[in-house]
């Protein structure tokens, strides 16, 4: 075979080899002239509207690139520059990824230039363009999935980690860095002892033991731990770990860490709410029996005082007993109000009365080392829920006590009127200009620094030791006051004490100074009364009290017997008084049965505690008055006269 024939065969073999490749390939000489192209190169030119003659053998590819126009001009110029660097020996090769859109799709290509020296020693370059659209789309999908994973981890506060046994390398996802509060650029997580150091001292041994166990024995772990961020913030975390094994040997340990601080706080809040609900149920049950006892104590004391009216010393003693009973009655009412979960309606309320009631209750439980000063300068009213305002006062006074618990001090409560101007400062933002009642509660305790003052109303924030507070008290106070159209501010300095100022919109109503209790004799009567209660002691007291007032009384301890008695002679009675909570038949059911027999009979219902009966429901039930136990002679006598006189729906609280 001649040399010329071998050359032709070699050329044919080269062309066949080039045509078999899927990449678009051209071979250039040292000037950029195209020496050969493959079928894929020609096909690409034809499919994309490029004149094949421009990019076929004999054309200068560098000239084609230099003359490119439109959106591809910048890319073509960069690629031509790379070819020249290779052809002049300045670079051994050149790579470039670039977009190359068609009318139908968005495409990406990878252009590669490599050196190929001919036998003559002249420089040659092989230019290859490969469609990498699928790979690029896969990379973009992967990037989007990684971004989605990062966003999901950020939202859910869960991060992933991995420990490689072979080289001891530890890898974290971005969320782990965020959870611990460290910078990815400067923090190396591959120091296990350093990482465990984030956790509370009592949890470090647990975590280290669990990690060593999964590392050596492949036993997975799932722990809830306390840890401290790099900025000092204390959080709660849940961390898991499990092993990947090859031929029975652990080669990798991986897991996650979840920030469960908010969940933990919510669980604490739910437990606290459930505890308060349980207290409310317990208080309600106790209140019914305790109010029956107090009714007997107060009632018999009233009777004894009437019998001993000429013995001033004995009357004084009995007066003290009666006053103690009244205080006990108020205390039970406030405990019920504080623990009750239902909302009571707003009404015009004189705040000074609630302040006095709250302080009387607190005085009984606060230590003698704490002095209480109360300065009332206003008897104005506000539109408020008295139960919630009582809760505000108790919470603020309790906080003041905790601030002075170690050293004692003075709790000062001041109530005064203030005028909020239109240009008030930012601390009172949200308040409309006008008259307000300002309730100030001060202590001489430890005080607060600026950082604590800024966070004092945040939910769950507390400076108290674990178990002594949920961090909900002041946030609840602020929430209650804001729903009443007011706000709360605080002044405090470390070592000096704190003052909380509560602002509530004042009602435009005439002020009335507190009136002294009416000590006149209770109004008498001579009507016939059927009295029903399942408590024998209370029945005996009521009979004596009502007979002392002049009434003719028939009593029963079984509501079924009372109903049978009424059925025998409905006209024999002028008034029926019945307890609400009784065995066999409740008082409201007894009232309905009696009203079926005689529609015009006045009925009074009394109770120690119940959420079933509300004042607005009384007229529909045919009940003329609802009396709350315990009651005294004067109050009871007054309501009886009002009911018998036709003044219906009276409520004695």
BAPATOR-617405 format. One line per field, with one value per residue (C-alpha): residue number from 1; chain; x, y, z. Coordinates in steps of 0.2 Angstrom, whole numbers, m for minus. Layout:
BEGIN
i	[NUM|...]
ch	[A|...]
px	[X|...]
py	[Y|...]
pz	[Z|...]
END
This chain:
BEGIN
i	[1|2|3|4|5|6|7|8|9|10|11|12|13|14|15|16|17|18|19|20|21|22|23|24|25|26|27|28|29|30|31|32|33|34|35|36|37|38|39|40|41|42|43|44|45|46|47|48|49|50|51|52|53|54|55|56|57|58|59|60|61|62|63|64|65|66|67|68|69|70|71|72|73|74|75|76|77|78|79|80|81|82|83|84|85|86|87|88|89|90|91|92|93|94|95|96|97|98|99|100|101|102|103|104|105|106|107|108|109|110|111|112|113|114|115|116|117|118|119|120|121|122|123|124|125|126|127|128|129|130|131|132|133|134|135|136|137|138|139|140|141|142|143|144|145|146|147|148|149|150|151|152|153|154|155|156|157|158|159|160|161|162|163|164|165|166|167|168|169|170|171|172|173|174|175|176|177|178|179|180|181|182|183|184|185|186|187|188|189|190|191|192|193|194|195|196|197|198|199|200|201|202|203|204|205|206|207|208|209|210|211|212|213|214|215|216|217|218|219|220|221|222|223|224|225|226|227|228|229|230|231|232|233|234|235|236|237|238|239|240|241|242|243|244|245|246|247|248|249|250|251|252|253|254|255|256|257|258|259|260|261|262|263|264|265|266|267|268|269|270|271|272|273|274|275|276|277|278|279|280|281|282|283|284|285|286|287|288|289|290|291|292|293|294|295|296|297|298|299|300|301|302|303|304|305|306|307|308|309|310|311|312|313|314|315|316|317|318|319|320|321|322|323|324|325|326|327|328|329|330|331|332|333|334|335|336|337|338|339|340|341|342|343|344|345|346|347|348|349|350|351|352|353|354|355|356|357|358|359|360|361|362|363|364|365|366|367|368|369|370|371|372|373|374|375|376|377|378|379|380|381|382|383|384|385|386|387|388|389|390|391|392|393|394|395|396|397|398|399|400|401|402|403|404|405|406|407|408|409|410|411|412|413|414|415|416|417|418|419|420|421|422|423|424|425|426|427|428|429|430|431|432|433|434|435|436|437|438|439|440|441|442|443|444|445|446|447|448|449|450|451|452|453|454|455|456|457|458|459|460|461|462|463|464|465|466|467|468|469|470|471|472|473|474|475|476|477|478|479|480|481|482|483|484|485|486|487|488|489|490|491|492|493|494|495|496|497|498|499|500|501|502|503|504|505|506|507|508|509|510|511|512|513|514|515|516|517|518|519|520|521|522|523|524|525|526|527|528|529|530|531|532|533|534|535|536|537|538|539|540|541|542|543|544|545|546|547|548|549|550|551|552|553|554|555|556|557|558|559|560|561|562|563|564|565|566|567|568|569|570|571|572|573|574|575|576|577|578|579|580|581|582|583|584|585|586|587|588|589|590|591|592|593|594|595|596|597|598|599|600|601|602|603|604|605|606|607|608|609|610|611|612|613|614|615|616|617|618|619|620|621|622|623|624|625|626|627|628|629|630|631|632|633|634|635|636|637|638|639|640|641|642|643|644|645|646|647|648|649|650|651|652|653]
ch	[A|A|A|A|A|A|A|A|A|A|A|A|A|A|A|A|A|A|A|A|A|A|A|A|A|A|A|A|A|A|A|A|A|A|A|A|A|A|A|A|A|A|A|A|A|A|A|A|A|A|A|A|A|A|A|A|A|A|A|A|A|A|A|A|A|A|A|A|A|A|A|A|A|A|A|A|A|A|A|A|A|A|A|A|A|A|A|A|A|A|A|A|A|A|A|A|A|A|A|A|A|A|A|A|A|A|A|A|A|A|A|A|A|A|A|A|A|A|A|A|A|A|A|A|A|A|A|A|A|A|A|A|A|A|A|A|A|A|A|A|A|A|A|A|A|A|A|A|A|A|A|A|A|A|A|A|A|A|A|A|A|A|A|A|A|A|A|A|A|A|A|A|A|A|A|A|A|A|A|A|A|A|A|A|A|A|A|A|A|A|A|A|A|A|A|A|A|A|A|A|A|A|A|A|A|A|A|A|A|A|A|A|A|A|A|A|A|A|A|A|A|A|A|A|A|A|A|A|A|A|A|A|A|A|A|A|A|A|A|A|A|A|A|A|A|A|A|A|A|A|A|A|A|A|A|A|A|A|A|A|A|A|A|A|A|A|A|A|A|A|A|A|A|A|A|A|A|A|A|A|A|A|A|A|A|A|A|A|A|A|A|A|A|A|A|A|A|A|A|A|A|A|A|A|A|A|A|A|A|A|A|A|A|A|A|A|A|A|A|A|A|A|A|A|A|A|A|A|A|A|A|A|A|A|A|A|A|A|A|A|A|A|A|A|A|A|A|A|A|A|A|A|A|A|A|A|A|A|A|A|A|A|A|A|A|A|A|A|A|A|A|A|A|A|A|A|A|A|A|A|A|A|A|A|A|A|A|A|A|A|A|A|A|A|A|A|A|A|A|A|A|A|A|A|A|A|A|A|A|A|A|A|A|A|A|A|A|A|A|A|A|A|A|A|A|A|A|A|A|A|A|A|A|A|A|A|A|A|A|A|A|A|A|A|A|A|A|A|A|A|A|A|A|A|A|A|A|A|A|A|A|A|A|A|A|A|A|A|A|A|A|A|A|A|A|A|A|A|A|A|A|A|A|A|A|A|A|A|A|A|A|A|A|A|A|A|A|A|A|A|A|A|A|A|A|A|A|A|A|A|A|A|A|A|A|A|A|A|A|A|A|A|A|A|A|A|A|A|A|A|A|A|A|A|A|A|A|A|A|A|A|A|A|A|A|A|A|A|A|A|A|A|A|A|A|A|A|A|A|A|A|A|A|A|A|A|A|A|A|A|A|A|A|A|A|A|A|A|A|A|A|A|A|A|A|A|A|A|A|A|A|A|A|A|A|A|A|A|A|A|A|A|A|A|A|A|A|A|A|A|A|A|A|A|A|A|A|A|A|A|A|A|A|A|A|A|A|A|A|A|A|A|A|A|A|A|A|A|A|A|A|A|A|A|A|A|A|A|A|A|A|A|A]
px	[0|7|10|m4|m16|m11|m14|m31|m36|m29|m40|m55|m52|m50|m66|m76|m69|m75|m92|m95|m93|m109|m99|m98|m79|m68|m49|m40|m23|m12|m20|m38|m42|m54|m45|m59|m76|m87|m105|m112|m104|m112|m129|m129|m125|m139|m152|m148|m149|m130|m124|m113|m101|m96|m90|m84|m67|m56|m65|m56|m66|m58|m64|m82|m81|m74|m89|m102|m116|m131|m133|m119|m106|m99|m98|m90|m77|m72|m71|m60|m48|m47|m43|m29|m21|m20|m14|0|5|0|m12|m13|m32|m47|m65|m80|m99|m111|m130|m135|m154|m164|m182|m189|m178|m165|m149|m131|m115|m98|m84|m67|m51|m36|m18|m15|2|4|18|26|27|15|2|m16|m31|m46|m62|m77|m94|m105|m123|m124|m142|m148|m133|m136|m154|m150|m138|m151|m164|m151|m147|m166|m168|m153|m160|m177|m169|m160|m176|m186|m172|m173|m192|m192|m176|m169|m151|m141|m124|m112|m96|m84|m75|m61|m54|m64|m72|m88|m100|m115|m129|m131|m145|m134|m122|m138|m144|m127|m125|m108|m101|m98|m82|m73|m80|m73|m86|m73|m69|m81|m76|m79|m96|m102|m96|m112|m123|m127|m114|m126|m130|m113|m109|m126|m122|m104|m109|m123|m111|m97|m110|m117|m99|m93|m109|m120|m134|m144|m149|m162|m160|m167|m154|m151|m138|m131|m128|m112|m121|m126|m144|m150|m161|m168|m163|m167|m152|m152|m138|m137|m124|m120|m110|m100|m96|m101|m90|m97|m90|m102|m113|m126|m141|m149|m152|m169|m172|m187|m186|m203|m211|m204|m211|m228|m228|m224|m238|m250|m245|m247|m264|m269|m263|m273|m288|m286|m285|m301|m310|m303|m307|m325|m328|m320|m329|m347|m343|m333|m346|m359|m348|m345|m364|m367|m353|m358|m377|m375|m363|m377|m389|m378|m374|m393|m394|m379|m383|m382|m365|m353|m338|m346|m353|m335|m329|m343|m340|m322|m328|m340|m327|m316|m330|m333|m314|m314|m329|m320|m305|m314|m323|m306|m298|m313|m311|m293|m294|m310|m306|m322|m323|m334|m342|m336|m345|m341|m328|m321|m303|m299|m311|m302|m285|m291|m298|m282|m271|m282|m280|m261|m258|m264|m250|m236|m222|m221|m205|m214|m223|m238|m243|m258|m262|m279|m281|m295|m312|m315|m322|m316|m325|m317|m318|m315|m308|m295|m290|m289|m277|m266|m265|m261|m248|m239|m239|m233|m218|m214|m214|m202|m190|m190|m191|m173|m171|m189|m195|m210|m223|m232|m248|m254|m270|m272|m279|m267|m271|m262|m258|m258|m239|m235|m219|m216|m218|m236|m238|m255|m264|m277|m276|m288|m290|m283|m282|m264|m261|m243|m235|m218|m205|m188|m181|m166|m172|m168|m154|m158|m157|m170|m181|m182|m188|m198|m215|m209|m219|m209|m195|m191|m176|m183|m175|m182|m198|m202|m210|m216|m212|m230|m235|m230|m235|m252|m253|m249|m261|m275|m272|m271|m287|m295|m287|m272|m254|m241|m224|m209|m196|m182|m164|m153|m152|m165|m182|m195|m211|m224|m237|m254|m264|m283|m295|m306|m325|m334|m344|m346|m335|m341|m331|m333|m348|m348|m357|m375|m376|m395|m406|m410|m428|m441|m456|m470|m472|m471|m455|m451|m432|m423|m404|m396|m384|m392|m381|m386|m404|m404|m395|m407|m423|m416|m411|m427|m438|m428|m433|m451|m454|m463|m452|m453|m437|m432|m416|m422|m429|m440|m449|m450|m458|m471|m475|m477|m489|m500|m504|m496|m504|m496|m480|m476|m458|m447|m428|m418|m400|m393|m382|m392|m393|m408|m413|m404|m412|m415|m424|m434|m439|m445|m456|m463|m467|m477|m488|m489|m482|m483|m473|m457|m441|m424|m409|m393|m376|m359|m351|m358|m354|m370|m381|m379|m388|m395|m403|m413|m429|m431|m430|m443|m431|m432|m415|m398|m389|m371|m366|m360|m373|m376|m392|m393|m389|m401|m416|m414|m415|m430|m439|m434|m441|m457|m459|m458|m440|m435|m418|m409|m391|m382|m364]
py	[0|17|31|41|27|25|43|42|27|36|51|40|31|48|55|39|40|58|55|41|54|63|79|92|92|102|101|118|122|135|149|144|137|122|106|94|93|78|74|80|97|99|93|105|119|114|111|128|139|141|141|125|133|146|132|119|114|128|142|150|147|161|173|165|168|186|191|184|196|197|188|176|188|189|171|168|181|172|156|163|170|153|145|157|154|136|138|150|137|149|135|117|117|128|124|134|131|142|144|141|143|136|142|126|125|132|123|122|117|113|119|111|115|103|103|90|91|85|75|90|98|111|115|109|111|100|110|99|106|94|97|96|102|87|88|106|104|90|101|115|103|97|115|119|104|109|126|119|107|122|132|117|115|133|133|117|121|104|102|87|81|67|59|49|36|35|53|59|72|80|89|100|107|126|124|116|131|143|133|134|152|149|155|141|151|151|136|118|106|91|93|82|87|105|102|93|108|117|106|108|100|87|82|81|64|57|63|57|40|39|44|32|18|21|23|6|m4|4|7|22|36|49|62|78|90|108|118|135|145|154|170|163|160|144|132|115|102|85|76|58|48|31|21|15|m1|m10|m29|m26|m11|6|18|33|40|53|61|77|91|99|115|111|126|134|117|114|131|127|111|120|133|119|110|127|129|112|115|131|122|108|122|130|113|109|127|126|109|116|133|124|116|130|143|132|132|151|154|145|155|172|168|161|176|188|180|180|198|202|192|200|217|225|216|228|217|201|210|216|199|192|207|201|183|191|201|186|176|191|191|172|174|187|176|162|173|179|162|157|172|170|151|152|149|157|176|187|202|220|233|249|245|255|250|255|242|228|235|234|216|210|218|210|193|195|202|185|176|188|187|200|206|214|231|236|254|259|276|279|296|292|283|284|269|260|248|232|214|214|196|201|217|207|195|210|217|200|196|212|212|194|199|213|201|189|204|207|189|188|205|211|229|239|236|252|253|270|274|291|300|306|315|307|321|320|321|307|298|281|271|275|272|265|275|288|305|308|304|287|279|275|260|260|245|248|237|240|224|219|229|225|230|237|220|212|228|226|208|208|207|193|177|163|175|174|177|166|149|133|128|145|154|150|168|170|182|199|194|190|206|216|206|209|228|230|221|235|249|252|248|244|252|249|259|249|251|237|238|251|242|242|251|245|258|251|264|260|272|282|282|298|294|304|298|292|290|273|272|265|248|250|244|246|231|220|223|210|202|190|179|160|153|136|134|119|114|97|104|102|115|128|123|125|142|148|144|153|168|169|167|180|192|187|175|158|145|127|118|102|94|83|92|78|80|99|96|84|96|111|100|96|115|127|142|139|148|166|162|147|147|133|128|124|109|95|76|69|85|101|118|124|108|109|127|122|108|121|134|120|119|138|150|166|159|169|158|162|151|152|143|141|140|136|140|133|148|165|181|184|167|170|178|164|151|160|163|180|181|172|173|168|160|164|178|188|192|210|206|191|201|215|203|194|210|215|199|199|217|213|219|203|197|203|196|195|192]
pz	[0|m5|8|m1|1|20|22|15|25|41|37|34|50|59|51|56|74|75|67|80|95|101|105|92|87|76|74|71|65|74|65|70|53|53|47|51|59|64|59|76|72|55|62|76|64|52|66|74|58|56|38|38|26|39|51|39|34|28|38|52|68|77|64|66|85|83|71|82|87|98|115|110|106|124|126|108|112|129|120|106|119|127|110|107|124|120|102|108|122|136|143|141|139|142|148|148|152|143|139|121|120|106|101|110|126|138|135|142|133|139|128|129|120|121|112|98|90|72|66|58|76|72|85|83|94|96|100|108|112|123|127|146|148|157|169|172|175|187|196|197|204|217|221|223|234|245|246|251|263|271|272|279|292|296|298|308|318|314|308|302|306|301|309|297|307|294|296|312|301|307|295|300|289|290|303|316|315|317|332|341|336|328|311|298|291|308|318|315|322|321|339|348|366|360|353|368|378|372|383|401|413|419|401|394|401|395|377|377|383|370|356|362|362|345|339|346|347|334|347|342|354|356|370|376|383|388|379|379|362|359|363|381|377|385|374|374|361|355|347|339|332|323|314|297|296|283|286|304|307|310|297|299|313|308|316|319|332|335|344|355|366|360|361|378|383|376|385|401|397|394|411|420|412|417|434|435|428|441|455|449|449|467|473|466|476|492|490|490|507|514|510|519|534|533|531|548|556|550|553|571|575|569|580|595|592|593|609|617|611|629|632|624|627|621|606|602|602|591|580|577|574|561|553|551|543|531|527|524|513|502|502|495|482|476|475|464|453|451|447|436|417|411|406|416|408|409|420|428|442|456|455|473|480|470|476|494|492|484|497|511|503|500|518|525|515|514|527|541|535|520|524|513|510|500|494|486|478|466|467|449|439|423|411|416|421|440|440|427|436|452|443|437|455|463|449|451|470|470|458|470|485|475|472|491|497|504|512|516|511|507|494|490|480|473|463|455|440|426|410|394|382|363|362|375|375|366|382|382|363|358|372|366|374|389|407|414|431|435|447|453|462|469|478|486|480|469|454|435|423|406|397|409|408|389|390|406|396|384|386|395|400|418|430|443|447|438|446|454|438|421|414|410|424|417|399|405|415|399|389|401|402|384|381|393|382|393|395|407|410|421|430|438|443|450|469|470|466|453|449|437|431|425|414|412|403|416|414|413|429|445|459|475|490|499|511|528|531|535|553|555|561|546|539|547|539|544|528|526|519|513|516|507|510|512|525|542|551|538|539|558|557|543|553|568|558|548|564|572|558|561|547|548|542|537|532|523|519|505|490|486|503|500|483|490|504|492|482|497|499|486|495|511|507|501|497|493|496|490|488|471|474|482|480|472|464|461|466|449|444|461|456|439|447|460|446|437|452|456|443|454|469|472|472|479|474|484|481|488|470|453|435|429|434|427|432|415|415|431|423|410|424|435|449|458|466|466|483|485|501|514|518|533|541|535|517|517|525|512|497|504|506|488|481|491|486|468|464|454|448|463|465|482|480]
END
